[in-house]
Amino acid sequence: MQIHGFNKTTLLDYPGHLAATIFLGGCNFRCPFCHNSGLVLDPGSEPVIPEDEVLSYLKKRRGILEGVCITGGEPSLESGLADFLRKIKELGYKIKLDTNGYRPETIEALLAEHLLDHIAMDIKSSPEGYPLASGIKDIDIGRIDRSIFLIMNSGIDYEFRTTVVKELHSAGDMESIGHWLKGCQAYYLQNYKDSESVISPGFHSCTREELENFRNILLKNMEKVELRGVD
């Protein structure tokens, strides 16, 4: 396992649980607004934390920590992911997976083994806007469709979320997303924040008014839509 980051305690990454967060490297997307450019573009240059060190810490924190969030990069690319999750499960932890949903076969296999308790999937944009937002011109939107179906019918807790970028997302995108994910359990709009680690700096965040407008559009087809990262 190529573990490139380990946040030992968080109240934010796994809703409702005191958790640890593990960062894996590599990604099959090139979202221009991604703030983990090091993990995405050049994971080999990032420090590596031994798997045994992480598991040893988790073993010691049993009874204090409740869950583990696996994020990236894109964790589903890691060939040893299932084996690693089994080891975490053996320690008694709940597991949340963050994913872009482009490897539905991996999601399906992990669900079949009951290795996941929560999934958070990024919805980069409307189907029409995916090539630009994901940085992949010839993207196979069918793979995203398959992951959405699997997650919505998984029987576990899940959320879909979109990082909203002023230059990349419109009211029309939100209309399309609302119809696409109609009836989903929970949807979050995360306001973009610029930083030095963004793959393509220079994008802008939205105002609260703009985000509230997007939220109201989505609420036509979803019961729960909330905002994150709004002042």
C-alpha positions in Angstrom: 0.0 0.0 0.0 1.3 3.4 -1.0 0.1 5.5 1.9 1.2 9.1 1.5 -0.7 10.8 4.3 -2.2 9.9 7.7 -4.4 12.2 9.7 -4.7 10.5 13.0 -7.8 12.2 14.3 -10.7 14.0 12.5 -14.2 14.9 13.2 -14.8 16.1 9.6 -13.9 13.3 7.2 -16.3 10.7 8.5 -19.6 12.3 9.4 -20.8 11.3 12.9 -17.6 9.5 13.8 -14.3 10.2 15.4 -12.0 8.9 12.7 -8.5 8.7 11.2 -7.9 9.5 7.5 -5.6 7.7 5.2 -4.4 9.3 1.9 -3.4 7.1 -1.0 -1.7 8.4 -4.2 -2.5 8.4 -7.9 -5.6 9.3 -9.7 -7.3 8.6 -13.1 -8.8 12.1 -13.3 -7.1 15.4 -13.8 -9.7 17.8 -12.3 -8.2 21.3 -12.8 -9.5 22.5 -9.4 -8.1 19.5 -7.5 -6.1 20.7 -4.4 -4.2 17.4 -4.0 -2.0 18.0 -7.0 1.0 16.2 -5.4 -0.9 13.0 -4.8 -2.5 13.1 -8.3 0.3 14.2 -10.5 3.5 12.9 -8.8 2.6 10.5 -5.9 6.1 9.0 -6.2 7.6 12.2 -4.9 5.4 12.2 -1.8 6.5 10.7 1.5 5.5 7.1 2.1 4.1 5.9 5.5 4.6 2.2 6.1 1.3 0.2 6.3 2.4 -1.5 9.5 2.9 1.8 11.2 -0.7 2.9 10.3 -2.2 -0.4 11.4 -0.2 -0.4 14.6 -1.6 3.0 15.5 -5.1 2.0 14.6 -4.8 -1.1 16.8 -3.7 1.1 19.8 -6.6 3.5 19.3 -9.3 0.9 19.3 -12.1 2.0 21.6 -11.3 5.7 21.0 -11.4 6.0 17.2 -14.6 4.7 15.6 -13.8 4.8 11.9 -11.3 5.2 9.1 -11.7 7.3 6.0 -9.8 6.1 2.9 -9.2 9.0 0.5 -6.6 10.2 -2.1 -5.9 10.7 -4.9 -8.2 7.9 -6.0 -8.1 4.9 -3.6 -9.9 2.5 -6.0 -6.7 2.4 -8.2 -4.7 0.7 -5.4 -4.4 -3.1 -6.1 -4.0 -3.9 -2.5 -7.0 -1.9 -1.3 -9.3 -4.8 -0.4 -6.7 -6.6 1.6 -5.9 -3.4 3.5 -9.5 -2.8 4.2 -9.9 -6.4 5.6 -7.1 -5.7 8.0 -8.8 -2.5 9.2 -12.1 -4.3 9.5 -10.4 -7.0 11.7 -9.5 -4.2 14.1 -13.2 -3.4 14.5 -13.4 -0.1 12.6 -16.1 1.3 10.3 -14.7 2.3 6.9 -15.6 5.2 4.7 -14.4 5.3 1.1 -13.9 8.6 -0.9 -14.0 7.9 -4.6 -14.6 9.5 -8.0 -16.6 6.5 -9.1 -14.6 5.7 -12.2 -13.9 2.1 -11.2 -17.4 0.7 -10.5 -16.0 -2.8 -10.5 -13.9 -2.0 -7.5 -16.8 -0.5 -5.6 -19.0 -3.5 -6.5 -16.3 -6.0 -5.2 -15.8 -4.0 -1.9 -19.6 -3.9 -1.3 -19.9 -7.6 -2.0 -17.4 -8.3 0.7 -19.1 -5.9 3.1 -15.9 -3.9 3.6 -17.5 -0.5 3.4 -19.8 1.3 5.8 -20.0 4.6 4.0 -19.2 5.9 0.5 -18.7 9.5 -0.5 -18.6 9.9 -4.3 -17.6 13.1 -6.1 -19.9 14.2 -8.8 -17.7 16.4 -10.9 -20.4 18.1 -12.9 -23.4 17.3 -15.1 -22.9 14.5 -17.6 -22.3 17.1 -20.2 -19.8 19.0 -18.1 -17.8 15.9 -17.0 -15.0 16.1 -19.6 -14.1 19.6 -18.6 -14.5 19.2 -14.9 -12.7 15.8 -14.7 -9.9 16.8 -17.1 -10.7 13.7 -19.2 -11.9 14.5 -22.7 -13.0 11.0 -23.7 -14.5 10.0 -20.3 -16.9 7.1 -20.3 -19.9 8.5 -18.4 -21.4 5.0 -18.2 -18.8 4.1 -15.6 -20.0 7.0 -13.5 -23.6 5.9 -14.0 -22.8 2.4 -12.8 -21.2 3.6 -9.6 -24.1 5.9 -8.9 -26.5 2.9 -9.3 -24.4 0.6 -7.1 -24.0 3.2 -4.3 -27.7 4.3 -4.3 -28.7 0.6 -4.0 -26.0 -0.5 -1.6 -27.9 -0.3 1.6 -25.1 1.5 3.3 -24.8 5.2 4.2 -23.6 7.4 1.3 -23.3 10.9 0.0 -22.7 12.5 -3.3 -20.8 15.8 -3.4 -19.8 18.4 -5.9 -17.0 21.0 -5.5 -18.6 24.0 -7.1 -16.3 26.2 -9.2 -17.6 29.6 -10.4 -16.1 29.1 -13.9 -17.1 25.5 -14.3 -20.6 25.1 -12.9 -23.9 26.7 -13.9 -27.6 26.5 -13.0 -28.1 24.3 -16.0 -25.5 21.8 -14.6 -27.4 21.7 -11.3 -30.7 21.0 -13.2 -29.0 18.1 -15.0 -27.4 16.7 -11.8 -30.8 16.9 -10.0 -32.5 14.7 -12.6 -29.5 12.4 -12.8 -29.3 11.7 -9.1 -33.0 12.0 -8.3 -33.9 10.6 -4.9 -30.4 10.3 -3.6 -29.9 10.1 0.1 -27.6 13.1 0.7 -26.0 15.7 -1.6 -23.4 18.3 -0.7 -22.2 21.4 -2.5 -18.7 22.2 -1.5 -17.4 25.7 -2.3 -14.1 25.8 -4.1 -11.2 27.4 -2.4 -8.1 28.4 -4.3 -4.6 27.4 -3.0 -1.1 26.9 -4.2 -1.5 23.2 -4.4 -4.4 23.3 -7.0 -3.6 21.7 -10.3 -4.7 24.8 -12.3 -4.8 27.8 -10.0 -7.0 30.8 -10.8 -10.5 29.5 -10.4 -13.0 31.3 -8.0 -15.4 30.3 -5.4 -19.2 31.1 -5.5 -21.1 33.5 -3.3 -23.5 32.1 -0.7 -26.3 33.5 -2.8 -25.1 31.5 -5.9 -24.7 28.3 -3.8 -28.2 28.7 -2.3 -29.6 29.1 -5.8 -27.9 25.9 -6.8 -29.2 24.2 -3.7 -32.8 25.2 -4.4 -32.5 23.8 -7.9 -31.3 20.4 -6.6 -34.0 20.3 -3.9 -36.5 19.8 -6.6 -35.3 16.3 -6.9 -33.5 15.6 -3.6 -34.6 15.7 0.0 -31.3 16.6 1.5 -28.9 19.1 0.0 -26.4 21.0 2.2 -23.6 23.5 1.7 -20.0 23.1 2.9 -17.2 25.6 3.0 -19.4 28.7 3.0 -18.5 31.7 5.2 
